[in-house]
Amino acid sequence: MKSRSVRIRLIIMNFLQFAIWGAYLTSMGNYLGKAGLAENIGWFYSMQGIVSIFMPALIGIVADKLMPAQKVLSLCHGIAGVAMLAAGYYGMTAGPSVEFGVLFPLYALSVAFFMPTIALSNSVAYTVLEDNGYDTVKDFPPIRVFGTIGFICSMLFVNFMRDADGVQFQSTYNQFLTSGVLGLVLMFYAFTLPNCPVKASREKKGVADALGLKAFTLFKDRNMATFFIFSMLLGVALQITNGYANPFITSFKAIPEYLGTFGAENANALISISQVSETLGILLIPFVMKRFGIKKVMLIAMIAWVFRFGLFGAGNPGPGVWMFILSMIVYGVAFDFFNISGSLYVNDRTTEDIRSSAQGLFMLMTNGVGASIGMIGAQAVVNHFTYPAEVDGIIYTVGNWSAAWYVFAGYALVVAILFALIFKDPGAEKAKAGAGASGK
């Protein structure tokens, strides 16, 4: 029987889940640049991918086999929140003498336990919805929208909130403290969510089943294997703008012509348009998934990434600000049509006993292998075309940013072309087989 309170509880969970991430994800690069760690921005963002290679799968196994998923979610947020608070406290005490060797391990520990919660929160939501008679494809996206709203609220908070010296949180360690506090709030809240019991089975299981490795058998299906491989290739693009959009837009403050423009002064607020677009994109998913199928939806996402990067390369905060805004609008399609639709596709194609593990596998391929390769490669590209420069006592990353964005756009275009040629839409194949069986 459907329960309205269940939807409200999942809405709160999603709001907090992504508010934690929004506090630092799009602004951390700005802080690192000003702290003298601009050349290491890629390592901070790639760490999210590196831990996603193994942590979501391991945590998924725990949720599938050993402990109720909502309790695992609570535990992970507790560890991640404490570590992020420690990173913020170190930034506060270190002042201008921030050392990579101290800040990075604290940040790495936090994201090691936060990244699995993205897939895990999806798994919790799917289980609770199904247990209460809801249709996940129809009813999950409107709930997930509030995750994006939480992300936006957090972004705007660190953009406009200032410390005692009048400096925006988006440029200081305060973004880490904000994230850590939100993480502890969700730790307590997740513990109170409806129970998602471990799916015990009386059947005799092999070693792969016992270790939760059954999800990897999905690679035996040619179409699923192709889907996961292209998920990895597209995952390369996922974190690039999160890491470099803020320092890129802020760098225009080093150019007198753009100094004082709203975009250059409020990069995080401008970037938040991306998340507004993401909110609208999520609401389109039930329609586009049923109308077009996974192949066309994924292909649309890939083309959207081409425009996302290309418009950054062509725009500026002055007369060309409309291109920045259009890039932000396109992001909703680029992210949602890939990430959310892909998660729903995996959920639809897997059985209940491996669902959390399969979601972890999807996270591994996208935010794990793909994002790690993407950020390490992006760091090399950006460091090749740009360099740090001090203007009025403030360090900016300046240079030929446009060339870097065009390189990223070209990569997304190549992936889109290959995907269109190789991936077979399972819906289309099924319909074709049905038509053949009926003699039509």
C-alpha positions in Angstrom: 0.0 0.0 0.0 1.4 3.4 -1.0 2.4 5.7 1.8 2.7 9.5 1.3 5.1 9.8 4.2 7.5 7.4 2.5 7.9 9.8 -0.4 8.5 12.7 2.0 11.2 10.8 3.9 13.0 9.8 0.7 12.8 13.5 -0.5 14.6 14.6 2.7 17.2 11.8 2.2 17.9 12.9 -1.3 18.0 16.6 -0.4 20.7 16.0 2.2 22.6 13.4 0.1 23.4 15.9 -2.6 23.6 19.0 -0.4 26.6 17.4 1.1 28.3 17.1 -2.3 27.1 20.5 -3.5 28.9 22.3 -0.7 32.3 21.7 -2.3 32.1 19.8 -5.6 31.9 22.9 -7.9 33.9 25.3 -5.7 36.8 23.1 -4.4 38.9 23.9 -7.4 38.6 27.6 -6.7 39.8 27.1 -3.1 42.6 24.8 -4.1 43.8 27.3 -6.8 43.9 30.1 -4.3 45.7 27.9 -1.7 48.5 27.3 -4.2 47.4 23.8 -5.2 46.0 24.5 -8.7 48.3 21.9 -10.3 46.8 19.2 -8.1 43.1 20.0 -8.7 42.8 16.9 -10.9 44.1 14.6 -8.2 41.5 15.8 -5.7 38.7 15.2 -8.2 40.2 12.0 -9.6 40.3 10.6 -6.0 36.5 10.5 -6.2 36.8 8.3 -9.1 39.6 6.2 -7.7 37.7 5.2 -4.6 34.6 4.6 -6.7 36.5 1.8 -8.5 36.2 -0.4 -5.4 34.3 1.3 -2.5 30.7 1.3 -4.0 31.1 -2.4 -4.9 32.4 -3.3 -1.5 29.7 -1.2 0.3 27.1 -2.6 -2.0 28.1 -6.2 -1.0 27.7 -5.2 2.7 24.2 -3.8 2.0 23.2 -6.8 -0.1 24.6 -9.5 2.2 25.4 -8.3 5.7 23.6 -5.2 7.0 20.4 -3.3 6.1 21.1 -0.7 3.5 19.8 2.3 5.4 22.2 1.5 8.3 25.2 1.1 5.9 24.2 4.5 4.5 24.2 6.0 8.0 27.6 4.6 8.8 29.2 5.8 5.6 27.9 9.3 6.1 29.2 9.4 9.7 32.8 8.5 8.6 32.7 10.8 5.6 31.3 13.7 7.6 33.9 13.5 10.4 36.8 13.3 7.8 35.5 16.3 5.9 35.2 18.3 9.1 38.8 17.4 9.8 39.8 18.6 6.3 38.0 21.9 6.9 39.6 22.3 10.4 43.1 21.7 8.9 42.4 24.3 6.2 41.3 26.8 8.9 44.4 26.2 11.1 46.9 26.1 8.2 45.8 29.4 6.7 47.9 30.2 3.6 50.3 27.3 4.3 48.0 24.4 3.2 50.0 21.3 2.4 48.9 18.7 -0.2 50.2 15.9 2.0 47.9 16.7 4.9 44.7 18.0 3.2 44.6 15.4 0.5 44.5 12.3 2.8 41.7 13.8 4.9 39.7 14.6 1.8 40.4 11.2 0.3 39.1 9.4 3.4 35.9 11.5 3.3 35.1 10.8 -0.4 36.1 7.1 0.1 33.0 6.7 2.2 30.8 9.4 0.6 31.0 8.1 -3.0 29.4 4.7 -2.3 26.4 6.5 -0.7 25.3 7.9 -4.1 24.5 4.4 -5.4 23.4 3.2 -2.0 20.9 6.0 -1.5 19.4 5.0 -4.9 19.2 1.4 -3.8 17.5 2.4 -0.5 15.0 4.5 -2.4 14.2 1.8 -4.9 13.7 -0.8 -2.2 11.5 1.5 -0.1 9.4 2.5 -3.1 8.9 -1.0 -4.3 8.0 -2.2 -0.8 5.3 0.5 -0.7 3.8 -0.3 -4.1 5.4 2.5 -6.2 6.8 2.3 -9.7 10.5 3.3 -9.6 10.7 4.6 -13.2 7.7 6.8 -12.6 8.0 7.8 -9.0 11.7 7.9 -8.3 12.7 10.9 -10.6 10.3 13.4 -8.9 11.9 12.4 -5.6 15.5 12.5 -7.0 14.7 16.1 -8.1 15.0 17.2 -4.5 18.5 15.9 -4.4 19.4 18.4 -7.1 17.5 21.1 -5.2 19.7 20.3 -2.2 22.8 20.5 -4.3 21.7 24.0 -5.6 20.9 25.3 -2.1 24.3 24.2 -0.9 26.1 25.8 -3.8 24.3 29.1 -3.4 25.0 29.0 0.4 28.8 28.7 -0.1 28.6 31.3 -2.9 26.9 34.1 -1.0 27.9 33.2 2.6 31.0 35.1 3.7 33.4 34.7 6.6 34.4 37.3 9.1 36.8 38.8 6.6 34.1 39.1 3.9 35.5 36.2 1.8 33.0 33.9 0.1 32.9 30.3 1.4 33.4 29.1 -2.2 37.0 30.4 -1.9 37.8 29.0 1.6 37.9 25.9 3.7 34.4 26.8 5.0 32.9 24.7 2.2 34.4 21.6 3.7 33.0 22.5 7.2 29.6 23.0 5.6 29.7 19.6 3.9 30.9 17.8 7.0 28.1 19.2 9.2 25.5 18.2 6.6 27.1 14.7 6.5 26.6 14.2 10.2 22.9 15.3 9.9 22.3 12.7 7.3 24.1 10.1 9.4 21.5 10.5 12.1 18.6 10.8 9.7 19.5 7.7 7.5 19.4 5.5 10.7 15.7 6.3 11.0 14.7 5.4 7.5 12.4 2.4 6.7 14.2 -0.9 7.0 15.8 -2.4 3.8 16.5 -5.9 5.0 19.3 -8.1 3.7 17.8 -10.5 1.1 18.7 -13.8 2.6 18.4 -16.9 0.5 18.2 -20.6 1.4 19.8 -21.5 -1.9 23.3 -22.9 -2.0 25.6 -20.2 -3.3 29.0 -20.3 -4.9 32.0 -18.2 -4.0 31.0 -15.4 -6.4 27.6 -15.2 -4.8 29.0 -15.1 -1.3 31.4 -12.3 -2.2 28.7 -10.3 -4.0 30.6 -10.6 -7.3 27.6 -11.9 -9.2 26.9 -8.4 -10.6 30.0 -8.8 -12.8 28.3 -11.7 -14.6 26.3 -8.9 -16.3 29.3 -8.6 -18.6 28.3 -11.9 -20.1 25.5 -10.1 -21.8 27.0 -8.4 -24.8 24.6 -5.4 -24.6 25.2 -4.9 -20.9 28.9 -5.2 -21.4 28.8 -2.6 -24.1 26.6 -0.4 -21.9 29.1 -0.5 -19.1 32.1 0.2 -21.3 30.4 3.3 -22.8 29.3 4.3 -19.3 33.0 4.3 -18.4 33.9 6.3 -21.6 31.2 8.9 -20.9 32.1 8.9 -17.2 35.4 10.6 -18.3 33.4 13.8 -18.8 31.4 13.7 -15.6 33.8 15.6 -13.2 35.7 17.9 -15.6 33.4 20.9 -15.3 33.0 20.3 -11.6 36.7 20.6 -11.2 37.5 23.4 -13.6 34.4 25.5 -14.3 34.7 27.6 -11.2 38.5 28.4 -11.5 37.9 29.0 -15.3 35.1 31.5 -14.8 36.8 33.1 -11.9 40.0 33.6 -13.9 38.2 36.3 -15.9 38.6 38.5 -12.9 42.2 38.8 -13.9 41.1 40.5 -17.1 40.1 44.2 -16.6 37.4 43.9 -19.2 35.5 41.3 -17.2 36.4 42.4 -13.7 33.2 43.1 -11.8 30.8 41.2 -14.0 28.3 39.0 -12.1 29.6 35.8 -13.6 33.2 36.4 -12.8 32.4 37.5 -9.3 29.8 34.7 -8.6 31.0 31.6 -10.5 29.2 29.2 -8.2 25.9 31.0 -8.6 26.3 31.0 -12.3 27.1 27.3 -12.3 24.0 26.6 -10.2 22.0 27.2 -13.3 23.3 23.8 -14.3 21.7 22.2 -11.3 18.4 24.0 -12.0 18.5 22.5 -15.5 19.3 19.2 -14.0 16.1 19.4 -11.9 14.1 19.9 -15.0 16.0 17.2 -16.8 15.1 14.6 -14.2 11.4 15.3 -14.6 11.7 14.4 -18.3 13.3 11.0 -17.7 10.1 8.9 -17.3 8.8 10.3 -20.6 12.1 10.0 -22.6 13.0 6.6 -21.3 9.6 5.1 -22.4 9.4 7.2 -25.6 13.0 6.8 -26.9 14.7 3.9 -25.1 18.1 3.8 -23.4 20.2 4.1 -26.6 18.7 7.4 -27.8 18.6 8.8 -24.3 22.3 8.0 -23.8 23.1 9.4 -27.3 21.3 12.7 -26.5 23.4 12.9 -23.3 26.6 12.5 -25.2 25.8 15.2 -27.7 24.8 17.4 -24.8 28.3 17.0 -23.4 29.8 18.2 -26.7 27.8 21.4 -26.4 28.5 21.7 -22.7 32.3 21.9 -23.3 32.2 23.7 -26.6 30.1 26.6 -25.3 32.5 27.0 -22.4 35.3 27.4 -24.9 33.4 30.0 -26.9 31.9 32.0 -24.1 32.9 34.7 -21.6 31.2 36.6 -18.6 30.7 39.7 -20.8 29.0 39.7 -24.2 29.4 36.0 -24.5 27.7 35.2 -21.1 24.7 33.8 -23.0 27.0 30.9 -24.1 27.8 30.2 -20.5 24.2 30.2 -19.6 23.3 27.9 -22.5 26.1 25.5 -21.4 24.6 25.4 -17.9 21.1 24.6 -19.4 22.6 21.8 -21.6 24.2 20.3 -18.5 20.8 19.1 -17.2 20.4 16.8 -20.2 24.1 15.8 -20.3 24.1 14.6 -16.7 20.6 13.3 -16.1 20.0 11.5 -19.4 23.2 9.6 -18.6 23.4 9.2 -14.8 19.8 8.8 -13.7 18.6 6.9 -16.9 21.6 4.6 -16.6 20.8 3.8 -13.0 17.2 3.0 -13.8 18.3 0.9 -16.7 20.6 -1.1 -14.4 17.9 -1.5 -11.9 15.5 -2.8 -14.5 18.0 -5.3 -15.9 19.1 -6.8 -12.6 17.5 -9.1 -10.0 16.8 -8.1 -6.4 19.6 -10.1 -4.9 22.4 -8.2 -6.7 20.7 -4.8 -7.1 22.9 -2.9 -4.7 26.0 -4.6 -6.2 24.9 -3.8 -9.7 24.4 -0.1 -8.8 27.9 -0.2 -7.3 29.2 -1.6 -10.5 27.6 1.1 -12.6 29.2 3.7 -10.2 32.5 1.9 -10.6 32.5 2.3 -14.3 31.2 5.9 -14.4 32.4 7.7 -11.3 35.2 5.2 -10.8 37.3 4.2 -13.7 35.9 6.8 -16.1 36.0 9.8 -13.8 39.5 8.9 -12.6 40.9 8.7 -16.1 39.0 11.8 -17.1 40.3 14.0 -14.3 43.9 12.9 -14.6 43.7 13.5 -18.3 41.9 16.8 -17.8 44.5 17.9 -15.4 47.2 17.3 -18.0 45.3 19.2 -20.6 44.5 22.2 -18.4 48.0 22.4 -17.0 49.3 22.3 -20.6 47.1 25.3 -21.7 47.0 27.3 -18.5 49.3 28.6 -15.8 48.9 30.4 -12.4 49.2 34.2 -12.3 49.0 36.6 -9.3 46.8 39.7 -9.8 46.4 42.1 -7.0 47.6 39.6 -4.5 45.2 36.8 -5.7 46.3 33.7 -7.6 44.2 33.0 -10.8 44.6 30.2 -13.3 44.9 31.9 -16.7 45.9 31.0 -20.3 44.2 29.4 -23.3 41.2 27.8 -21.5 39.3 27.7 -24.8 41.7 25.2 -26.3 41.2 22.9 -23.3 37.4 23.0 -23.5 37.5 22.2 -27.3 39.7 19.2 -26.6 37.1 17.9 -24.1 34.3 18.6 -26.6 36.1 16.7 -29.3 36.4 13.7 -27.1 32.7 13.6 -26.2 31.9 13.8 -30.0 34.1 10.8 -30.8 32.4 8.7 -28.0 28.9 9.7 -29.2 29.7 8.6 -32.8 31.1 5.2 -31.6 28.1 4.6 -29.3 25.7 5.3 -32.1 27.5 2.7 -34.3 28.1 0.0 -31.7 25.4 -0.1 -29.0 22.2 -2.0 -29.7 19.0 -0.8 -28.1 17.5 -3.8 -26.2 14.0 -2.4 -26.6 14.4 -2.1 -30.3 15.9 -5.6 -30.5 13.0 -7.0 -28.4 10.4 -5.3 -30.6 12.1 -6.7 -33.7 12.2 -10.2 -32.3 8.5 -9.9 -31.4 7.6 -8.7 -34.9 9.5 -11.6 -36.4 7.8 -14.2 -34.2 4.4 -12.8 -35.2 5.3 -13.1 -38.9 5.1 -9.3 -39.5 
